[in-house]
Amino acid sequence: MSLKDIKDAFLSIISTLEFIDIIDVAILAYIVYMLLRLIRETRAGQLVKGILFLVAGYFVSSFLQLKTITYILKQTLDIGLIAMIILFQPELRRALEKAGRTKLGIRLFGIGQNTDEATKIWEPAIETICDSCVELSATCTGALIVVERQVRLGEQIETGTILNASPSKEIFGNIFYPKTPLHDGAVIMRDGMILAAACFLPKPQKDEQINKRLGSRHRAAIGMSENSDAIVIVVSEETGQISVAMNGVLTRDYTREKLMNLLKTELFEESNDIPILRKKLFSSHSERRKK
């Protein structure tokens, strides 16, 4: 094919290009970018290298007319899609979970509370959480508190002991006292109540890249925040420092006021947005029906 033929083919494509085609290519490019980013950040990158090695081996063996090897590699690649789904199952599941945890996904399909309901349920609990964390910090008593939001944490709750108790400084103190049976693990709170204690949390995706000075509680907090939209509060056993993990990011040096502002902002403002968006969606839907 000459350069003139390539130029003519390119101009032919450009002349027939429409605006919807540009959108189509942009969406596809974004999806490919997100897939590459997902692969790069996980062990799936090594699996992709292995698959590319098989593809290269197939072309080489086909070129050299190595019939047996070509046949075996061809049969292997024929079931490649199923194999990829099996091999990348953890990564695919994590990607779908992240899509469902986006604000749009949660607001469209989640069941949200309005601000008044959230305030009534969570305001006393937030006061108790903050007071308890300050007292635990003063005595350097390690603590791990998970505040559940839209994403349900049933898998983690099943690993612990169900309490379903109203929060208080005394209960938190008894749970996290080092010699009690429930101190080793996390407390999970749902709807302003202590639902379960001594729960095991998932490890972070990049455990080897986390600061070596962070202990098991901080690592578990990061892992839980990567796998859900939960707010995870940590009190360090060594320094008494209060930290918070959200969306895989750990922030430190929280005071009572700073922690309270964060919890109120995250729990109340999110709840306030959900009914507003739904109202807009339903009103626009009604207007279309009228038309």
N, C-alpha and C positions, 0 to 999 in steps of 0.2 A: 504493500500500500504506500503510495507516494504522499509527500507532505500536502500536496493539493487535495488529495482525497480526504486526508485527515481534517484539513481546514474546511472543506465542504461539509463533511459530516458534522463537525462542531457547529458551523453556522446553521445547519439544518436543525440541530437540536435547540439552539438558542432561539431560532425563529418560531418554533412551536412551543416554547416554554411559556407557561402560564403562572399566575400568582400562586395558585393552589399547589403547583409543582414545587415552588420554592419552599412553601410551608411543609410539604411532604418531605423534602430533602432535609430541611432544618430539624424536623422532629426525629427523623431517622439518625441524623448526625448526633443529636443529643442523646438518643438511646444508646448508640454505639459508644459515645463518650462515657456515659454512666456505667455501661458494662465493663469497659476498660478500667475505669476507676475502681469498680467493685473487685475486679480480678486482681488489680495491682495491690489492693489493700488487704488481700487475704491469701491463704495458701493455694487458692485456685490458680494463681499465676504459674506455679510449678506444673499443675495439671495441664494448663494450656500449652506450655512448652513441650510436654510429652505428646500431646495431640499433634502439634505442628511437626514434631519429629517423625511421627507415624505418617503424616501426609507427605513430608519430604521423602521418606523411605519408599512410599508407594510410587511416586513419580520416578525416583531413581531406578527402582527395580523394574518398572514398566519400560523405562528407556533402555535398560540393559537386557530386557527380555528375560528376566528371571521369573519364570512362570509360577513356580510354587510360592515364592515369597510375595509376588504380586497378587496371587489369588488370596492368600491369607490376609494381607493388608487390606485388600478390597472388601473382604467379608467383615473385617473389623470396622472399617470406616462406614460400611452400610448400616451398621447398628449404632453409629456414632451419636446420633441424637438422643437415643434412649440412654446410652452410656453417659453422655454429658449430664442428663437430668439426674441420673443416679449419683454421679461423682460430685456434681455441684449442688446437691440437695441442700446442704446447710447454707450455702451462699444464696441460692435462689429463695429459700425460706426467709433469710434475713432481709433480702431486698424487698420481698413482698410485705414483710412486716413493717419495714421503713416506709413503704408507700402508704400503708394503712394508717401509719402514725402521723402522717402529714396533717397539717391543720385542716386542709380541704377534706381529706378522707375522714377525719374524726368528726368534723362538723356535718358532713353529709350523711354519714352512716352511724355515728355514735349517738348515745343517749346522754344529753347534757343537762345539767341543772342550771336554773337561772341564778342570778346573783343573790337574791334573797335566800333561796334554798341553800346555796353554797355557804353563805355567811352564817346562817343558822346552824349548819352542820359543822363547819370547820373552824369558826372563830374561837370557840372555847378550846378546841383541840390544839389550835396553833399556839394559843397562850401556854397551854400545858407543855407542848413540845419544846418551846423556847425556854421556859423556866427549867424544865428537866435537863435540857442540854447544858444550860449554864451551871447547874448544880453538879452534873456529871463531869463537866469540864474542870470545875474547881477541885474535884477529888481525883482527877485523871482516871476516871472510870470509862473504859472503852464502851462505845455504843454504836449501833447501826440501825437507823430508822428509815423505812421505805414508805413514802407517801404515795399510794396508788392514785392514778388519775384515770384517763380513758382506757388505757390498755390494762386488761385484767391479768393478774399475776397468779392464776390458779396453780400453775406448775410449781411455783416457789412456795405457795401456801401449803401445798400437800406435803412438802418436806419438813414442815414445822409442826408446832402444837397449836391447835385452835384455842383461842381465849375468848374472843368476842367481848372484850371488856371496855368500859369507858376509861379513857386515858387519865392518868393522874401522875404527879411526881413520885408518889410512893410506889405505884406499879412499875414505872420505868426504873426506879431505883432498885426494886427487888429483882426485876428481870435481868438487868445488866450487872448486878453484884457478882463479882468473879466466882463465888463458890456456889451459885445457884445452878440448877440443871438447865435453865433456859438462857443463860448468859452468852453461850457460844452460838452465835447466829444473828439473824436480823429480825427486827419487829416489822411487820407489814400492817399498815393502817389503811382502812377503807371506810369512806363515808364518816370520817371523824372518829372511828372506833379502832381499838387495837384488835385486829382480826386474828393474828397469829404471831407466835414468837419462835425463836430458834430455827428460823428458816434459812436454808442454804441458797446462796445467790450464784448466778453464772459467772464464770471467769471472763475477763475482758478479752476482746478479739486479739489485741496486740500486747499480751501480757509481758513479753520479753522486752518491749520498748518502754514500759512504764518505769519511772524512777525507782531504783532499787531500795531507796529509803522508805518508800511507802509500804505499809504493812498489809496484811490480808484483808482487813476491813476496808481500807481505801480501794484496794484492787476489786473487791467484791462490789463496792459502790459504783465504780466505773463500769464494771461488767453489767450490772443491773440497769444502769442508765443508758447503756448502749442497746440493750435488748427491749427497752420499754420507754414510755414517756414519764416514768416515775421520778419523783424528787427524792434523792437518797441523802440522808444526813449522817455524817460520821463524826464521832467524838474520839480523838486519839487517846489511846491508853498511855502513850509515852509522854506526850506534851500537853494533853488536855485541849488541843486546838480543835475548833469546830470547822468542818468542811462540808461542802455540798457538791454532789455530782448530778449533772443534768446533761442529757444528750451526749454522753461519753466524755464530758469535760468536768474536771474537778477544780473547784475554786475553794480557797482557804481563808482563814482568819475572819470568821464570822462572829460578830457580837450578837447579843440578844435582839437588838433593834434591827440590825441588818438581816438577820435570819427571819424575823417576823415580817419585815417588808417584802422579802423574797417570796415567802410562802403565801402571803396575801395577794401579791401581784400575780403569781402563777396560778393560784387556785380560783381567785375571784374574777380576774379580768378575762381568763379563758372561758369561764362559765358565762360571763356577760356577753361574749361574742357569739356563742352558739345560737341562742334564740333569735338574735338580730339577723344573722345570716339566713336562718330557716324562714324567718318572716319575709325576707326579701325574695327567697326562692319560691315560697308559696304564693306570694302576691304576684310575682312575674308570671307564674304558671296560670294563675286565675285570669290575668289580663289576656294571656294568649288564648285561653279558652273562650273568653268573651268575644275576642276578635274573630 
